[in-house]
Amino acid sequence: MQNIDPVYFSLPVTVLVLMVGLVVYWRRSRVFSRGAMLYSLVAYAGAIALKYAVQLPTINAFEASTGGSLVALGVYYGAQTAAFEVGGAYVVARLAVSRSRLKAEDAEGFGLGLAFWENAALLAVPMLLEYSLYYVVLSSPNSLAAQVLYPVLAKQSPGLFLSPAAALPLVGYSILERVSSLVSHFTWGFLCLFAAVLNRKRLFFIALPLGFVIDFLVPFAGAIGLGVFELTIFAISIAALAGALSLVRRSALPGGAGTVSHSPSSNT
């Protein structure tokens, strides 16, 4: 009976080290307040809850009614990400700013918080625990648990039993995907908080397409190839971040990103 190779642990471990390292760095060297962490959790948890509420009762019927169309499925996922994740981030940011809980200086921390909850809390930690369980169970191939688990994994997740040479490229692409997710969440969180602080909704409306495009492309990964897909998502994320930084600089006073020309309640 084959066990999963330890190379698979490099994905969740790398993501955790990256996310925790960035949080520590922002706490020590930049600005990452408790408020940014808390309100980013509220925004992210609310978005995921809404996604589950929509998808669980509708996904099967939607796929059946659209004949498995990749375009339709892309719109289905992209619209939810734009509405719930980006839209939710803006609603929470407005609430926090109106109560003076977050300021312009928290924009980076708010975006990083969204990325942390997505990549570290929702994905990396559960994945690390899951892989650890698989490894421990399959390390005793004669046990009843191993006899039950192995056929299930071999059928549902055969990629876990690839050789290290075959698995490494997949792990690498998965890490790149998490980096793209980090950059994307950071970008729309950054834009949404500045949109709330500056009371410039156009920054929010600029963030919306990023959320849509990122998840619109997900169903096409198999059609265009994993490598092309991941590199495309990464390029879009980096371009969006560069554009967001430029837009915010032009929207704020020359004094810096923390100095704004309007109060939350002023007109644009």
Salt bridges, closest charged atoms under 4 A:
GLU85 OE2 - LYS51 NZ 2.79
GLU85 OE1 - HIS185 NE2 2.98
GLU108 OE1 - ARG30 NE 2.81
GLU118 OE2 - ARG178 NH1 3.64
GLU118 OE1 - HIS185 NE2 3.73
GLU177 OE2 - ARG178 NH2 2.91
ASP215 OD2 - LYS51 NZ 3.50
